[in-house]
Structure formats: C-alpha cells, structure tokens
C-alpha cells in the first residue's frame, strides 16, 4: 500500500488520502542510541515511521514524541507482525542449529518453533531427557478447517494457541512445552549509526588478539564501551588504501544474516582499521580443525554450514558483488553454529605476494577456476568454483585442497579437468553438487540462488 499501513481503528483508515496513513512498526530487539540523531528502541514497543527512504536506517517517532533513526532490521511493521512477537519463534533456523541451541541449556521441555524446510510450514523442536537427552522435531500440520495440530486429537485455531495448549498438556509429545531458550541474538546494524562509517580510533577499546595474517593483526574491540567488534589493523603497504576506503562506504550497506557486517573504517590515521561484527568462534577453517572429532560424523551440521555460506553468497550475487577470495579461512563462526562470509571484495585491494601468480595477478590458486588461472576473469561463477572447494574443506574438516601439491601442479590438474576427490564423510548427493561447481565452463556452473535451493533439497532428503 503506497501510503503505508493504517493504524487499526483510525476513522479515516479506508480513505484514499495518503495523509491519513501511518506506518507503525514494533521493535523485535532493544537498541541503545549512542550517536546523536539516533533513537533507542524498547523491545515490543510501537513506533511511527516518519521516513523509510533509506534501506537500513529509518526515522521514527516513539510514544512520547521523541524522533530519531533506528536500524530497520530491528523492527517489523505491526500489520505484518506474526509469530515474531513470541520468544519461542526463531524463524529461518535450520534443524541442526535448533538442536545445538536447545542442547546448550539441557533443559527438559525447552522448545522453539521455526520455519520448516518445506515452504509455508512450521516445525516444533523440543528438547527432552526421556529416555536420554535429545531433540525431537514435530511438523505443525493443518486440517481441512485450517486448524493447527501436532496430534489430530488436539487442534487449535492459531499456532500460539497450540503452543499454549501443549504448555499444559503433553498431548502426544515427548513432554510438555516449558520454556524457550534465552533471548534471540541481536543482529548487527548496517554501520554503527544512521550516518557513520568513519570511526574515530578513540571510540574503540582494543582488547585481546584474535589472529594475525598477511594483512596484519585482528583484535577484539568495543565501540564506545557497548558494541563488540573485531578490528583488523592493516599492515601498511598491504593494500591499495584510497580505493578501499571508497569501497568501504558501499560495503557497510551490504547486510545479510550470513555476511559478516562491516561497521566502518578508521581511515584518518595509519595503520587503517577495518571494524566489523565480532564472531566469537573465529574462522570456519580453524573451527573445523578444532572440532574435527565431533563434526566429522555430523553430515547434517556440515551441510548446514555450507547452506549458510550459499545464502550469504546468493545475496552478494543478487547485488552483483564478487567475493574473489571465498574459502573456509574467510568465513567466520558465531554462537549457535551461525556461519558468515567475511572479507568479501577485499582481495581486489591486496598488495601481497601470497596471491600473486606468474602473470602478476593476485588470487589463491587452489580455489581458482580455469578462467581465472588463464585470463584472470572473475565473476560470480568463479566464486561458485571456489564455493565447491569450500564445501570440500568443510566435509574434510579443514584439510588443504590438493594436499601438498605445488601451485604449478594444481594449475596443471585444473587445466586437465582433474577435480578433488569425494571426502569420506560426504554423501554422493552432496559431492554431486560440488562437481557441478567445478564445471570447466563458467556458464555450466549453477548460480548461488540455484545452489542454495539444491542443497536445501539434499538436506531435506538426508534428514527425512
């Protein structure tokens, strides 16, 4: 509706005069305004939207008339607010992540409701200790009258009514529904404020080192004492700085649940700092290697990691953004096994010998398709090839692709069409997807949009 959403009960709500329409949103998460011009959000409170012309920051008015900018991904239009208002609803969470979330608390009757892998349906995931600690999954079904049920004897008009019924009666479930896990993790914002991508170093408190590499050192940081960040302190001479600073303005506007959020840069002094969302478990590569013994047999969880990366990459593909250096080392792991793609686009600005081929161009050889090796032609389809190698890394729990082969030997193999062998812990259906990613011609490779859908179908068949 062009004029927004009418407030329920407004006398002129049916009028065609847009001046009578207001868009009301409800806060899904709390937000603390730190910068001038921003407005704090109280969870579940309502706000009137004044200006939503910017994608990521909207100007709103609260109940007492205060006006300011808020992150748009922290609110939902009241008229569209469905299950999001309930603590037990986790939305688009996979079966594997729901299981690890519920097992963390190890509480009998702890539950969540999530979107099912079948579009339009929902699943109840329930932790029980009988006969031993495990998570059961129940599809929420509908009968001919449109009522919802888990057991046909006990039908309810809405999903919240159904949840309420099973809080008091097990009604065919392993146990009664008792509690949902702690608060949903708060998502990152696109930038730290409505008009801020240049960050002053004095606003950052630097803490322990998280890692180091050819670009420099990464340290944990806190922005203005409140927001956890990762601060990449770029070694001087490792990147084309002026070009990158311009690109950073664009990169802060890229926002997706499976992309590491770039908050901004400190560019007015040297070394340059790149400030991003903090991911507590570090790189996917190190995470796979550290937890190999528990992960290697868990095909569902490994596949879920790959699917999460494909979702982040499908978003970049949709925005015509090429990663150029997709690999397990450039993805990060957060709480509840969330995996996010990091360092997208950064490879273009690197001045470092590690990625230099004999022709003087820069890219990681073992993740590169023939057209990059031969002509340095990067595209979303060269990212797809690299994604196939990343899948192989995941299912080998962090082994080096092509083992100890030298770069020249790898180039020769790729030119001859020799691909990586199937990892032992990998189902044939998953390896078939990897092989499609390694089609010789870029046009023969699937898009990330297609990959995401294909892997979701594979996940469904493996868990059914």
N, C-alpha and C positions, 0 to 999 in steps of 0.2 A: 504494500500500500504506500503510495508516494509520500503521503504526509506523515507517516509513522503509525503508531499503534494508539487507538483511542483508549483513554483511561476508562475502566469499567464504571458505568453509572454517570458518565458525563452527559448532560442533557443534549448536547449537540453532536454526540458521537456518530450519528448517522449523516450528519451534514457533509456536503461535498466541499465546504470551505476548509482548506487545509489549516487555517489559523486555529481551528478548534482541536486539532490533533496533537497529542504529545506522545513521545516515545518514553515509556517507563522501563527501566532496567532494574534487575535485582542483583546484588553483589553475591557471587559464589564464594569469594575469598576476601579476607581482610587485606587492606593496603594502607601503608603508612606514608603519607605525603611528607617528603623531606625537602624537595626543591620548591621554591616559590612558584605559584601558579598551579600546582597540583592539589588534589583534594583527597583526603583519607576516605577509605571505604570501610564500612562496618558490615560484616557478613550478614546476609539475609535482609539488609536494609534496602529500601527502594530509592531510586534516583531518577530525576527527569533529565533526559538528554537534550542539550541545547545545540550541540554541534558534533555530528559524527562524520564530518567530511574527511578527516584523517583516518587511515585504516586502523592504526594501533593505539591512538590516544584520543579519547572523546571528552568534550567539555560537558559537564553535568552539573545539576543543582541538587543539593540534599534537602531534607525535610525542613530545615530551618533557614534555607535560602543561601547557604554558602555555595560558591561556584568555583570550579577548578577542573583540571584534567585528571582523568583516571585511565588505567590500562584497559583497553576494550576487551581483552581476553579474560578479565576478572569478573565480567558481568554477563547477564543474559537477558534479552527482552522478556518482560514479565509475561506477555501473551504467549511466548514460546517456551516458557519455563515448565518443563515436565518433571522427570524424575531427578533432575539435577539438584532440586531443593533438598533432597534426602541424603543424609550422611552415608547411607549404605550403598548408594549408587556410584559406580566407578566408571561408567561409560565404556569407552573403547579399550578395555583392558583384556589382554589375552588370558586364556586358561592357565598358562604356565605362570604368568606374573600374579594372577589371582591366588594361585596355590602358594607361591612363595610369600606373598603378603599375609595370607591367613595363617601360615605355619609359623611366621615370626612370633606372633603373640601366644601361640599354642593354647588358645582358649576354646573350650567346648562351646559350640553354638555361635562362634564368631562367623559372620557371613558378609557377602557383598552380592549385589545384583549388577550384571554387566551386559553389554550388548553381545548377543550370540554371534558366532561365526556365520550363521545363516541370517541374511539381511532382514531387518524388521522384527526379529525375535530377541528375547532376553533369556539369560541363564542365571540361576541362583547358584553360587558357590558357597559351600558350607563346611566348616571345619568341625570334625567330630573326633572323639578319642575312643570310640567304641567300634570294633574290638581293639584297634590301636589308632594312634594319631594319623589321620589322613583327611583329604579334602574330597567331598563328593560334589558333583555338578548335576543340577536338575534343570531341564528346559522348562520355562514357563510357557504353558500352552493356552490356547483359546478354544472355547467350544463354539457351537453354531450360534449361540446367543451373544457371542462377543465377550463372555466372562472368562476371567483368567483362573488357571488352576495348576497345581503341582500334582495333585491327586484328584481324579474326576469327582470324588465324593465331596470335595470342599472347593467350591467355586466362588469367586468374588468379582465385583464389578470393576475394580481397579487393581493395579499391581500393589500400591501402598496398602489397600485393604487386605490383600492376600498376605503380604508380609506381616501385617498386624495380627491376622488370624493365626499364622504359624509362630508368632512370638508366644502365644498362649497354648497352642496345640501342635504337637509334632505332626499329626495328620499324615502319616506315611513317610515322613522324613527321618533321617538317622537320629535327629534330636530337635528340640525346639530352637527357634532362632533367638539368640540372646543379645548380641552386640555387634556393631560394625567396628572395623579397625579404627585406629586414631585418625585424626583429621587428614583429609586429602592433601597430598603435597601441593604447595602453592607454585603455580607455573612462573617462569621468568617473564619479565616485561621486555618489550622491544625498546632497548635503551633504558637508562635509569630514571628518565623523566620525559615529559612531553616534548622537550626541546633541548635534549642534551646528548651529544655523542662525544664531545671533547671533555675528558675528565681531568681534573687537576690532581697531580700526584699526592698533594697534601690531604686529599679526601680519602686516600687509600691507606689502610693499615696493613702492612705486609707481614705475613707470618711464615710458616714452615715451607721449605722447598717441596714441590710436588714432583718435580722431574726436571731433566735438562736434555737438550739435544743440540742439533746443529744450529738452531735459531737462537738459542740462549737458554735462560733458566725460567721455569714456571713456578710461581709461588702462590700459596693460598693468600687471599686478601679479604678485607672487609671494607666496603664502601660506606663512609660516614658511620662506621660502627654498627651498621644494621644489616647490610646485604652481603652474603657470602659470594666471593668472586674467585676466579683464577686469573692471575696476572702473568702474562707472557712478556718477559723482559727481553726485547730483541737485541741480539748481539749486533753492534754497529758493523755495517758492511755486509750484513747477511740478506738485506732486502732493498728493493727499489722503493725508498720510503715515501717520496712525494706521491707517486702513483697509488701506492697502497692506501694512503690517508684519504684520498678521494674515494677510493673503492669502499673504504670502511663506512662511509656515510650510507651507501647502498646496502651494505651487509647488515647494518643494525636493523634494517626494515624487514629482513627475512626472518620469519617467525613460524615455527612448526614444533610440535611436541617431540619430534625425533631429530631436531637440529640443535646443536649447542648454540645458545643465544649469545651473540656479540653485543655487549653492553656499550662499548665505546673504546676510545683510544686516548692515551696521554701522548700527544704528538709535539708539544711545545718544548720538550727537553729531550736529551738523549741519555740513555737509550729510550727508544719508543716503547711504551707499554701497550699491549693489547689486552683489554679487560673483558672477560667472558663469564658466563654462568659457571658455577663450581659443580663438578661432578665427583662425588665422594669416592668412587672406586677406581678412578683413573682410566688409563687406556684399555680398550677392549682386548688388545693383544696381551698385555700383562695380566689382565683379569682371567683370560682363557688359560694362560700358562700356570697361573697361581692356583686355579681351581680345577685343573685337569681331571683329577681323580673323581670329583663329584659331577663334573659336567659331561665327561666323555660318553657315559651311557644314557644321558638325558637328551635324546634326539629332539623331543618336543621343545625343550628350552633353547637348544642351539638353533633350531629352526625359527623360533620366535625372535631371537636376536637378529637373524638375517631379515626377517619380515620387517622389523622395526627400522633397520637401515634402509630397506627398499622404500618404506613410506617417506622417510626424510629425503631420499634421492628423487622420488616421484615429485615431491614438492619443488625441489631445485629444478628438475626437468621442466615442470609446468611454468616456471618463471624464467626459462631459457638460461639457467645458470649452470655452468660446467664446473665440476669439482677439480678435476685434473690430478688428484692425488688420493683417491679413495683406497683405503686399506685399513686393516684392523688397528694399526697403530694410530690412525687418525679418526677413530671413533672412541667415545667415552662411555663409561657405565656409571649410572647413578643409583639411587635407592630403588628397591623393588624391581631390580633387573631391567631398569629402563636403559636403552642404548640410544645414543645420539651421535649424529655425524658432526665432526668438528673440522676446522681448518679448510672449509670449502673456499675455493678461489685463491687461497694463499700461495699456491705453488707458482702462480704467474709472477710473483714479486720476489721470489727467492734468488739470491745471488750466491750459490753454493755449489761446490764441485760434486757433492754426493749424487746429484741427479743429472749430471752432465754426460751426454753421450758423445761419441767420437765426433759427431757433427756440431757439437757445441750447444745443443738444446738440452733442456733440463726436464727430466721425468724419471720416475722409478721404473727401471727396465722390467722387473719381474711382474709388474702389474699392467704392462703396456701392450696394446693390441698391435697387429701388423701395420696399420695406417699411421700409428704414432711412431713406431720404430722406423718406418720408411720415410714418411713425409711430415712428421710432427703435426698430424691433423687431429686435433682434439675436438670432441663433440660429446653429447650425452651418451652416444653409443660407445665411445671409448671409456666413459665412466661405467657403462654396463659390463664391458670386458673386465675391468678392474673389480667390479662388484662380484663377478663369478669367482675371481681369485680370493676376494674377501670371504665368500661363502666357504671356499676350500680351507682358508685359515681357521674359520670358526669350527668346522667339522673335524679338523685335525688338532683343535685346541692350541693353535698358535705356532704350528710348525712353519718353517721357512719354505715358501713355494720353490720348487725345483731344487730343494736341498742345497748342496754345496756347489752346484754348477756356477761357473763364472757367467757374467753378463753376456759375453760374446757367445757362449754355448746356449744360453737361454734364447737369445735373438735367433740363432740358427734353428732351434727346435720350433719356435713360434712360426718362423717363415715356412717350415716344412709341415705345419699343421699338427704337430705333436702336442697334445694337451696334458694337463695334470691328471694323474690317476685318481680314481674314486677313493676317498678316505674310507677307512674300515668302518667307522661308526655312522656311515651315511647311507640312507635308503636310496634305492635305484631312482625313485621318482625325484628325489632332491638332486642327485647327480645329473639327471637328465636336464634339469633347469640350468645347472652350471654349464653344461655342454652347449646349451643354446646361447649363453652369454659369450662363449668362446667361438662363435661362428666367425669364419675368416672375414667375410664382408660385413661392414657396419650395418648395412641395410637388412641383413639377415638376422641381426640380434633383436630380441624383444625390447620394448621400451620399459622404463621402470613402472609405468602405470600397469602394463600387462604383467610384468614380473610379480608385482605386489598381489595381483589377483590370482595368478597361477600358484604362488606359494601359499596363499590363504586356502586354496582348494586342497593342496597337498596336506597342509596342517589338519584340515577337516577330516580327510580320509585316514590320516595316521592316528587321530585321536578317537575316531568313531569305533 
